[in-house]
């Protein structure tokens, strides 16, 4: 998919006993760096444009896999404003019995859904939707929602109510 980094080759280095893959070089900056450079948050139109592209990429990916480690550092914003989702290293192909406690690495704490640390075998696309909600909240407010938090439009009244509500819906169990 155009919004997902292309993997060219999977290889095993038998001498060193490691597996690795090569992928396309993606020019640009991470979403995390872009938010930092712009003072922590993005203008509404930019945030929604990025979110639209993320949803498009995940709609495709969710036919086969769950990313499980979505975070601003795994989203590359290219010079033309298009994004690429990176680092499917924690992803598991979706099939019964493939995920278990011993084989599943956890995503980055602030962005991972609560069930990722408890119900490892029951994960589905909702885990990534939760991460999307965290990312959108951060793009809109400059904050990561932790514990009890305000809605995005309580932090910034210029955020439309429907955008704020959609963000919060992503974060509900």
C-alpha positions in Angstrom: 0.0 0.0 0.0 1.3 3.5 -0.8 1.0 4.6 2.8 3.0 1.7 4.2 6.7 1.4 3.9 7.7 -1.2 1.3 9.8 -4.2 2.4 12.2 -5.4 -0.3 13.8 -8.4 1.2 13.9 -10.7 4.2 17.3 -12.2 4.9 19.1 -14.4 7.4 22.7 -13.7 8.2 23.8 -17.2 9.3 27.2 -16.1 10.4 25.9 -13.7 12.9 22.6 -15.6 13.6 20.3 -12.7 12.9 17.4 -12.0 10.6 16.9 -8.6 9.0 14.9 -7.0 6.2 15.6 -4.2 3.8 13.0 -1.6 3.0 12.5 1.5 0.9 14.2 4.7 1.9 11.5 7.2 3.0 12.5 10.8 2.9 10.9 13.2 5.4 10.6 13.5 9.1 8.8 11.5 11.7 5.4 12.8 12.9 7.0 13.0 16.4 9.7 15.4 15.1 7.1 17.4 13.1 5.0 17.9 16.2 8.1 18.9 18.2 9.2 21.3 15.5 5.7 22.9 15.4 5.5 23.5 19.2 4.0 20.1 20.2 0.8 20.1 18.1 -0.4 20.6 14.6 -3.0 22.8 12.9 -6.4 21.1 12.7 -6.3 20.6 8.9 -2.8 19.0 9.0 -3.8 16.7 11.8 -6.9 15.6 10.0 -5.0 15.1 6.7 -2.5 12.9 8.5 -5.2 11.0 10.3 -7.1 10.4 7.1 -4.0 8.8 5.6 -3.3 6.7 8.7 -6.8 5.3 8.6 -6.4 4.5 4.9 -3.1 2.6 5.6 -4.6 0.7 8.6 -7.8 -0.2 6.7 -5.5 -2.0 4.3 -3.2 -3.5 6.8 -6.0 -4.7 9.0 -7.0 -7.2 6.3 -3.8 -9.1 7.3 -2.2 -7.8 10.5 -2.3 -5.5 13.5 0.5 -3.0 13.8 0.6 -3.0 17.6 3.2 -0.2 17.9 1.7 2.8 16.3 3.3 6.0 17.6 4.5 9.3 16.1 8.0 7.9 15.7 6.6 5.2 13.4 4.9 7.6 11.0 7.0 9.3 8.4 5.7 12.6 7.0 7.2 13.1 3.5 8.0 16.5 2.1 4.8 16.5 0.0 2.7 15.9 3.2 2.0 12.3 2.5 2.7 9.7 5.2 4.2 6.3 5.4 3.6 3.9 8.3 6.9 2.3 9.4 8.0 -0.5 11.7 5.7 -3.4 11.4 8.3 -5.2 13.5 5.8 -5.9 16.3 3.0 -6.9 13.9 1.7 -10.4 13.9 -0.2 -11.9 11.0 -3.8 -12.3 12.1 -4.6 -15.9 12.6 -5.9 -17.8 15.6 -3.2 -18.9 18.1 -0.4 -16.8 16.7 -0.2 -14.4 19.6 0.9 -15.4 23.0 2.7 -14.0 26.0 6.1 -15.5 25.2 6.1 -14.4 21.5 4.5 -11.0 21.7 6.5 -7.9 22.4 4.5 -5.0 23.7 4.1 -1.6 22.0 5.3 1.7 23.4 3.5 2.3 26.7 1.8 5.6 26.1 0.4 4.5 22.7 -0.6 0.9 23.4 -4.1 -0.1 24.3 -4.7 -1.3 27.8 -5.5 -4.8 26.7 -2.0 -5.2 25.1 -0.6 -5.7 28.6 -3.4 -8.0 29.8 -5.2 -9.9 27.0 -2.5 -10.7 24.5 -4.4 -13.4 22.7 -7.5 -11.3 22.2 -6.0 -8.4 20.4 -7.6 -7.2 17.2 -7.8 -4.0 15.1 -9.2 -2.1 18.1 -5.7 -2.0 19.6 -4.5 0.1 16.7 -7.6 2.3 16.7 -6.8 3.1 20.4 -3.3 4.1 19.3 -4.8 6.3 16.5 -6.9 8.1 19.1 -3.8 8.8 21.3 -1.9 10.1 18.2 -4.8 12.3 17.1 -5.3 13.6 20.7 -1.6 14.5 20.7 -1.6 16.2 17.3 -4.7 18.3 18.3 -3.6 19.3 21.9 0.1 18.8 22.1 -0.5 16.4 25.1 -0.6 12.6 25.5 -3.8 11.7 27.4 -2.9 9.9 30.6 -5.1 9.1 33.5 -8.1 11.4 33.8 -7.8 13.8 30.9 -9.8 16.6 29.3 -11.4 16.2 25.9 -9.5 17.9 23.1 -12.1 20.7 22.7 -11.9 21.4 26.5 -8.2 22.1 26.0 -8.6 24.0 22.8 -12.2 25.3 22.1 -11.4 25.8 18.4 -11.4 22.0 17.9 -14.8 21.1 16.5 -16.9 19.0 18.8 -17.3 16.2 16.3 -13.5 15.9 16.0 -13.1 15.9 19.8 -15.8 13.2 20.2 -14.3 11.0 17.5 -11.0 11.2 19.2 -12.4 10.2 22.5 -14.4 7.3 20.9 -11.1 5.8 19.8 -9.9 5.8 23.4 -13.0 4.1 24.9 -12.8 0.4 25.8 
